[in-house]
Amino acid sequence: MCMAHGKKLEQWRLLLSSRQSRLFLSCMQSQACPTTAIITTARSLFSTPLSLSSTTTTTTTPSSFRASHHDVHAPVQHRHYLSLLHFTIASPPHTANTPTNTMAAQVPFHGLLLVLPLLTITAASSAPLPLLALLSLKSSLNDPAGALSPWTYAAAASAGATRSLSPPWCAWPGVACDAATGDVVGVDLSRRNLSGTVSPTAAALLAPTLASLNLSWNAFTGELPPAVFLLRRLVKLDISHNFFNSTFPDGITKLGSLAVLDAYSNCFVGQLPRGIRELHRLEHLNLGGSFFNGSIPVEVGQLRQLRFLHLAGNALSGRLPKELGELPLLERLEIGYNGYNGGIPAEFGGLTQLQYLDIAAANASGPLPPELGGLARLEYLFLFKNRLAGAIPPPWSRLRALQVLDLSDNHLAGVIPAGLGELANLTTLNVMSNFLSGTIPATIGELPNLEVLQLWNNSLTGRLPELLGANGRLVRLDVSTNSLSGPIPSGLCAGHRLLRLILFANRFDSAIPASLANCSSLWRVRLESNRLTGAIPSGFGAVQNLTYMDLSSNELTGGIPADLVISPSLEYLNVSGNPMGGTLPSNTWRAPKLQVLAASKCALDGEIPPFGTSGCANLYRLELAWNELSGAVPGDIGSCKRLVSLRLQHNNLSGEIPAVLAALPSVTEVDLSWNGLTGSIPPGVANCTTLETFDVSFNHLAPVGTPSRSPNTGEGSSARHAAAMWVSAVAVAFAGMVVLALTAGWLQCLEDDSVAANGGGAGGARPNVVVGPWRMTAFQRLSFTADDVVRCVEGSDGIVGAGSSGTVYRAKMPNGEVIAVKKLWQAPGQKETAADHAAKQMDTQEGGDGNERVLAEVEMLGHLRHRNIVRLLGLCTNGETTMLLYEYMPNGSLDELLHGATAGKMPKARPEWDARYRIAVGVAQGVSYLHHDCLPAVAHRDLKPSNILLDDDMEARVADFGVAKALQGAAPMSVVAGSCGYIAPEYTYTLRVDEKSDVYSYGVVLLEILTGRGSVEAEYGEGSNIVDWVRCKVAGGGGGLRDVMEHVGGSSEAAREEMALVLRVALLCTSRCPQDRPSMRDVLSMLQEARPRPSQKPAAKHVYGVPRS
């Protein structure tokens, strides 16, 4: 051992003297004491041996200290640790005999607590600097989960008593030490739900040795603690995945030794730190996922050691600096998801070591630089969602290491270079949504590793490469919306890995290859709008994972295969617009998951098979129009409880209309026109509140109230004519009523506007004051009036809930129908802010006042239809108070189901995992519909368990969607969009709510479904919620996972595996950075894949973007 090393160990062996300790503590307690003084004073403590007497201060030599307190057989380099923590826990009492020169007499005890919490020091002893530093760091942090509970003085003392050969703090979680010296060289506090700050004292004491500090995946807020910049020897600083929301401090330039700086996924604002150029040793720089604005500093190009640069997901603008192309060692460059001006610099072609380049969704324009073709090591190239134009440069064919090329959603034209087919490592080629023309090079089909080929929405012609898929690796093929022709290659599923086959809107001819019917991996097939001929090959019924098949608008014949309709996972089947012929298979309704069956214009004849008692349990859309079907409408159609749309027009159906049609709880559309039906319209139709369209014209029906009779052949034509005239008369009368109602409403609006213009009364809105007659806007045919609703609500004790936007009543209408009425909150006397006034002026400039806007918003919501959303029936308003009318859900809310009974209700049994899973999927389907199937998209803005209702079958129905936005659009309010515990973290800084906010809220709901716990509970700690709690448990390992899911009844191993997969989805949804959250469509796909189907193969891992339906 060298002399210097031995001296270092000897210094650590000595305890602190009383006099020096007093100086040290005094300096630490002084706010004016500079950091250098703290370090100097602390360092000087090593040179003075400590008195062992509790009453007098004497000096003990190092040799005598070793002889009395150390095991002489211990290795020399570790002896100082063996007695390092032989401390007396209690301070000695103050007596007349206690000398005045003792430490306890001269240093107040409360001063010790102020600087060194949890540390009690004897009159003649203190602790080593690493211990002081770590305890000081702990004292400055908020630790609701107790992650740092092992960091205690008592634990250190106990470890010291065991005579361990290494310092006790080196065994503390998150602490890394130098094996030879015992110095603290690394502190990793990641994923511990910590907040607070970094103690300057701790930083000062750790500064000489600390090389790595990891604070990632915690809950730090505010500015980056300035004390961090005292750690001059830091090589790695990781503060990613927190909530720091200040500008980035200039003090970062003081960390001259820094090689890794990771600040990804925070909320930093302002410009990127210009002083970053001073960090000449920097190799890894990640400032992505915040709210930085301005341009990228050209000085970044001076960081010649840089290998990783990530600035994506900010609000950066300006031109991309060409200086970034001067980084000779750069391997990964991610600068997308910003809003730059101009194109991609040609100088980027000089990044010879580059392996990963992502400039996606960055508003980049101009041509693709041919110079990028010289990046011989490039493996991933993402340039999608820009305004790039021109042709794909032929030199890019030299990118021989390329694995993924995504140029989708641009303005590219020209042809696909044949040289791309020579990139043997290519797994993903995505050039969809451009203006490409010409043919697909045959060499593309010969790529040995190709897994994903997406060319849709271009102007491509010619044939698909004959060898496409022959490599046995193809997973996804989408060439839809082009002008491709010829046959479909037979080898597309040679490796039985093909999941999605999307070829619609082309000119493919010939037959569907029989090999596709044997493709066991198929999940989604869309071949509609082509020119396919021949019969549908048998075998699709054995494809276990097939959920969606659309073969409509082709020239297929040979009937509907009996095995196809009973495919075990099939949910959607559309064969409309084919001259299929034949009859509906007798086992059609045995498909266990079938939701949509469309077979219109298929030349089908024969009768509609009986539905049976449970054969159509999931069916919600049935289209068999324009065929030659005969016989009666099956009387057991009432078993199709979820049926929403029934279209059987233009057939030869006979018999009477089944009365059970009017009793279907969800039906909105029934079209039985142009058939041979007899009898009368069932009287229950008049009371069916869900029906929006009921067309029975051109049948042999008698008017309502007229006894049915069978017309003879001579009267057929006149009977049809009479029925048509009757229906037409009813339609005209109804239209007249609508016109009169709209006219009256318009006149009333003029009257209300006049009243409003004249002041409308003093003091603003007042509760319980009627300012006008109640008016109802119905979004479907209702059998009650606004006055009926008001009478049921006034003085009602039927309150079933209250939320952030209003009180919900259970109201029974005079006809016996039960609905839910939400009476929206008023805001009496609310003070108008400057922002409110500006918003109101903007409303005026845009035309129309706030009331008109809210009515327009709510009316749009009233026309939304989905099996997993609660239908908005209408609204009632008197100009001041607004009430929304909804379907009534008898089984209450998810909140009641998960968290117990409400007042006056019996507790409900906790649901098992299967029920919870169905609810989770149902909610995801409803929100996905709002986000992806509505135009414009609808953000819920307040998704939580109390807004998720349960119908008769315990299926989830999403309620209150979009209402918050409608209300805020009517009158700008200083209210929070969302509910405590469900609000996305970025709302605090952006005050914006969008679909990604809904995804976060859904993730919280998913965690509640998994754990049975509430979003906010005292157990989580102050300022923490279920997201923090779960992340903390997950970070703790397997035992923590069991704690997370211990409340759910998932006894089988399969159930627990599903729960673990769903938990991963929930954690993705609750990512702190919005860009890291999946779309709701992706969430739904992941949830469905979490429950394996028989013989399901693992899905391929993709690196491309959102999957396309």
Summary of the structure (lengths in Angstrom):
residues: 1109
radius of gyration: 36.4
end to end distance: 69.0
largest distance: 130.2
contacts: 3755
relative contact order: 0.04
helix: 33%
strand: 16%
